[in-house]
Amino acid sequence: MSNLLESFVGYADGASRSSRNLSSTAWAIFDPSGELVSFRGVCVGRSTNNIAEYSGLIEILYDAIVHGIC
């Protein structure tokens, strides 16, 4: 079992001005020492806040795979 202090940490968030308006999402991944591994933000397009948040989750998981984290 791995120690939680030796885990990568990721943060993701999404936002929309109002329902069905332009939305965006951003995410960041940090290694166990706290160094930034990757960060990015993208425009999701016309969507709800929930879709923007879910898109952030999908993008951070994809980014983790690309960087060989999971």
C-alpha positions in Angstrom: 0.0 0.0 0.0 1.4 3.4 -0.9 1.8 6.2 1.6 -0.7 9.0 1.0 2.2 11.5 1.4 3.8 9.9 -1.7 0.8 10.4 -4.0 0.3 12.7 -6.9 -2.3 15.4 -6.3 -4.6 16.9 -8.9 -7.0 19.8 -8.9 -9.6 20.5 -11.5 -12.4 23.0 -11.8 -14.9 24.2 -14.3 -17.0 27.4 -14.6 -19.8 28.9 -16.7 -21.2 32.4 -16.5 -24.8 31.2 -16.7 -26.7 28.2 -17.9 -25.7 27.2 -21.5 -23.1 30.0 -21.8 -19.4 29.9 -22.7 -17.7 27.6 -20.2 -14.1 26.7 -19.4 -12.1 24.2 -17.3 -8.7 24.1 -15.8 -6.5 21.6 -14.0 -3.1 21.1 -12.3 -1.2 18.0 -11.3 1.5 18.0 -8.6 4.1 15.3 -7.8 4.6 13.9 -4.3 7.2 16.6 -3.5 4.7 19.3 -4.5 6.4 20.2 -7.8 4.0 21.2 -10.6 3.9 18.4 -13.2 1.3 19.8 -15.6 -1.4 22.5 -15.8 -3.8 23.6 -18.5 -7.0 25.4 -19.1 -9.4 25.2 -22.1 -12.6 26.6 -23.3 -15.4 24.0 -23.2 -17.8 26.0 -25.4 -21.4 26.5 -24.8 -22.4 24.3 -21.8 -23.6 24.2 -18.3 -21.4 24.5 -15.2 -21.9 20.8 -14.5 -20.5 19.9 -17.9 -17.6 22.2 -17.4 -16.8 20.6 -14.1 -17.1 17.1 -15.5 -14.9 18.0 -18.5 -12.2 19.1 -16.0 -12.3 15.7 -14.4 -12.0 13.9 -17.7 -9.1 16.2 -18.8 -7.1 15.7 -15.6 -7.5 11.9 -15.8 -6.3 12.0 -19.5 -3.4 14.3 -18.6 -2.4 11.9 -15.8 -2.3 9.0 -18.2 -0.3 11.0 -20.7 2.3 11.7 -17.9 2.4 8.1 -16.9 0.9 8.7 -13.5 -2.0 6.3 -13.7 
